[in-house]
Amino acid sequence: MRKKLEFRVDERVKLFSKLNNELSNVIELAVLEILDSLKENNKILIYGNGGSATQSSHFSAELVNRFYKNRPPINSISLTTDIANLTSIANDISYNSVFSRQIDMLGRKGDISIGITTSGTSKNVLKALKISKQKGLKTIALCGDNKKHLVDMKTDIIISVNTDDVPLIQEIHLFILHFIAEQLEELMFNE
């Protein structure tokens, strides 16, 4: 068991080192893009499936409520939390439309659309990012190794974790979302 634990820790250390060396500019760009949008009274729409769905809810709650500081809320909506919308859209239209339909209603030019897909191939996330681009939202995607579809559709910012290990991708995504929340809080409410 100890050897397995050491292996798992080493995996994470290597990925965090890559994050620090290879993705720091991309993450900084994402923070600044979101900050610019929020300064113009726009909002963040965030979504994903399974574990990524809970991460989008988690991230949005930290923005609306607080991360480290007691401060005014940051305008963010997780598209994964309204069970009536999700199930009616999935039933009446298609599961592939559960996020794009909500973006079509809520999204405005200048808003930020953040799609989380560990596989890089989640049809409902890709469709939501496509609709977001059509409506003039800035698009950010968090994914694993496979970013081909996101590149092909010209996603504005792609934060790609260099592995296909889903639990590991999710751990790194959570760290990235926490870092973004921390930076937004600091930059918007620096005292």
C-alpha positions as CSV (number, residue, x, y, z in Angstrom):
1,M,0.0,0.0,0.0
2,R,2.8,2.4,0.9
3,K,4.4,2.0,-2.6
4,K,1.0,2.7,-4.2
5,L,0.6,5.9,-2.1
6,E,4.1,7.0,-3.0
7,F,3.4,6.4,-6.7
8,R,0.1,8.4,-6.5
9,V,1.8,11.3,-4.7
10,D,4.6,11.4,-7.3
11,E,2.1,11.5,-10.1
12,R,0.5,14.5,-8.6
13,V,3.8,16.3,-7.9
14,K,4.8,15.8,-11.6
15,L,1.5,17.2,-12.8
16,F,1.6,20.1,-10.5
17,S,5.1,20.9,-11.7
18,K,3.8,20.9,-15.3
19,L,1.0,23.1,-14.2
20,N,3.4,25.6,-12.7
21,N,5.8,25.5,-15.7
22,E,3.5,25.0,-18.7
23,L,0.0,26.3,-17.7
24,S,0.7,29.3,-15.5
25,N,0.3,31.7,-18.4
26,V,-2.9,30.1,-19.6
27,I,-4.4,30.2,-16.1
28,E,-3.3,33.9,-15.6
29,L,-5.0,34.7,-19.0
30,A,-8.2,33.0,-17.8
31,V,-8.2,35.0,-14.6
32,L,-7.7,38.3,-16.4
33,E,-10.4,37.5,-19.0
34,I,-12.9,36.6,-16.3
35,L,-11.9,39.7,-14.3
36,D,-12.4,42.0,-17.3
37,S,-15.8,40.5,-18.0
38,L,-16.9,40.9,-14.4
39,K,-15.8,44.5,-14.3
40,E,-18.3,45.1,-17.2
41,N,-21.1,43.6,-15.0
42,N,-21.1,40.3,-16.9
43,K,-21.5,36.9,-15.3
44,I,-19.9,33.5,-15.3
45,L,-21.8,30.4,-16.5
46,I,-20.1,27.1,-15.6
47,Y,-21.0,23.5,-16.3
48,G,-19.8,19.9,-16.6
49,N,-21.0,16.3,-16.0
50,G,-20.6,14.0,-13.0
51,G,-17.6,15.1,-10.8
52,S,-17.2,18.2,-13.1
53,A,-20.9,19.1,-12.4
54,T,-20.2,19.2,-8.7
55,Q,-17.0,21.2,-9.3
56,S,-18.9,23.7,-11.2
57,S,-21.4,24.1,-8.4
58,H,-18.6,24.2,-5.9
59,F,-16.8,27.0,-7.8
60,S,-19.9,29.0,-8.3
61,A,-20.8,28.8,-4.6
62,E,-17.4,30.1,-3.7
63,L,-17.8,33.1,-5.9
64,V,-21.4,33.9,-4.9
65,N,-20.7,33.4,-1.2
66,R,-17.0,33.6,-0.3
67,F,-13.7,31.9,-0.8
68,Y,-11.3,33.4,1.8
69,K,-12.9,36.9,2.3
70,N,-16.3,38.2,3.4
71,R,-17.1,40.4,0.4
72,P,-19.9,41.2,-2.1
73,P,-21.0,38.3,-4.3
74,I,-19.4,37.6,-7.6
75,N,-21.9,37.0,-10.4
76,S,-21.7,33.3,-11.2
77,I,-24.3,30.6,-12.1
78,S,-23.7,26.8,-12.2
79,L,-25.9,25.3,-14.9
80,T,-25.8,21.9,-13.2
81,T,-28.0,22.7,-10.2
82,D,-31.5,23.3,-11.5
83,I,-32.8,19.7,-11.7
84,A,-36.1,20.7,-13.3
85,N,-34.3,22.5,-16.1
86,L,-31.8,19.6,-16.6
87,T,-34.4,16.9,-16.6
88,S,-37.0,18.7,-18.7
89,I,-34.4,19.6,-21.3
90,A,-32.9,16.1,-21.3
91,N,-36.4,14.6,-21.7
92,D,-38.0,17.0,-24.1
93,I,-35.0,17.9,-26.3
94,S,-31.8,15.9,-25.6
95,Y,-29.3,15.4,-22.9
96,N,-26.8,17.0,-25.3
97,S,-28.8,20.3,-24.9
98,V,-28.9,20.6,-21.1
99,F,-26.3,23.3,-20.9
100,S,-26.6,24.9,-24.4
101,R,-30.4,25.6,-23.8
102,Q,-29.6,27.4,-20.5
103,I,-26.8,29.4,-22.1
104,D,-29.2,30.3,-24.9
105,M,-31.5,31.8,-22.3
106,L,-29.1,33.2,-19.8
107,G,-25.9,34.0,-21.8
108,R,-25.2,37.5,-23.0
109,K,-22.4,38.9,-25.1
110,G,-19.4,39.4,-22.8
111,D,-20.3,36.8,-20.3
112,I,-17.9,34.0,-19.5
113,S,-18.8,30.4,-20.4
114,I,-16.7,27.8,-18.6
115,G,-17.1,24.2,-19.7
116,I,-15.4,21.3,-17.8
117,T,-14.8,18.1,-19.6
118,T,-12.2,15.6,-18.4
119,S,-12.5,13.6,-21.7
120,G,-12.5,16.7,-23.9
121,T,-15.4,15.0,-25.8
122,S,-18.6,15.6,-23.7
123,K,-21.1,16.4,-26.4
124,N,-23.3,18.6,-24.1
125,V,-20.2,20.7,-23.0
126,L,-19.0,21.1,-26.5
127,K,-22.4,22.1,-27.7
128,A,-22.7,24.7,-24.9
129,L,-19.3,26.1,-25.8
130,K,-20.3,26.3,-29.4
131,I,-23.6,28.2,-28.6
132,S,-21.6,30.4,-26.2
133,K,-19.2,31.4,-29.1
134,Q,-22.1,32.1,-31.4
135,K,-23.7,34.4,-28.8
136,G,-20.5,36.3,-28.1
137,L,-19.5,34.8,-24.7
138,K,-15.9,34.3,-23.9
139,T,-15.2,30.5,-23.7
140,I,-12.9,28.7,-21.3
141,A,-12.5,25.0,-21.2
142,L,-10.9,22.8,-18.5
143,C,-10.0,19.3,-19.9
144,G,-7.6,16.4,-19.8
145,D,-5.1,15.3,-22.4
146,N,-7.7,15.4,-25.3
147,K,-8.2,18.9,-26.4
148,K,-8.7,18.3,-30.2
149,H,-12.4,19.2,-30.3
150,L,-11.8,22.3,-28.2
151,V,-9.0,23.5,-30.4
152,D,-11.1,22.7,-33.6
153,M,-14.0,24.9,-32.3
154,K,-11.6,27.7,-31.4
155,T,-12.3,27.8,-27.7
156,D,-10.8,31.0,-26.4
157,I,-8.9,29.6,-23.5
158,I,-8.1,25.8,-23.0
159,I,-6.6,24.7,-19.7
160,S,-5.5,21.1,-20.5
161,V,-4.2,18.8,-17.8
162,N,-1.6,16.4,-19.4
163,T,-3.1,13.1,-18.4
164,D,-6.0,10.8,-19.2
165,D,-6.5,9.7,-15.6
166,V,-10.0,11.1,-14.8
167,P,-9.7,11.3,-11.0
168,L,-6.3,13.0,-11.3
169,I,-7.7,15.5,-13.9
170,Q,-10.5,16.3,-11.5
171,E,-8.1,16.9,-8.7
172,I,-6.1,19.3,-10.8
173,H,-9.2,21.0,-12.1
174,L,-10.4,21.6,-8.5
175,F,-7.0,23.2,-7.7
176,I,-7.3,25.4,-10.8
177,L,-10.8,26.5,-9.9
178,H,-9.8,27.3,-6.4
179,F,-6.8,29.3,-7.6
180,I,-9.1,31.3,-10.0
181,A,-11.6,31.9,-7.2
182,E,-8.8,33.1,-4.9
183,Q,-7.3,35.4,-7.5
184,L,-10.7,36.9,-8.5
185,E,-11.4,37.6,-4.8
186,E,-8.0,39.3,-4.3
187,L,-8.1,41.3,-7.5
188,M,-11.7,42.5,-7.1
189,F,-11.7,43.1,-3.4
190,N,-8.2,44.0,-2.5
191,E,-8.2,45.9,0.8
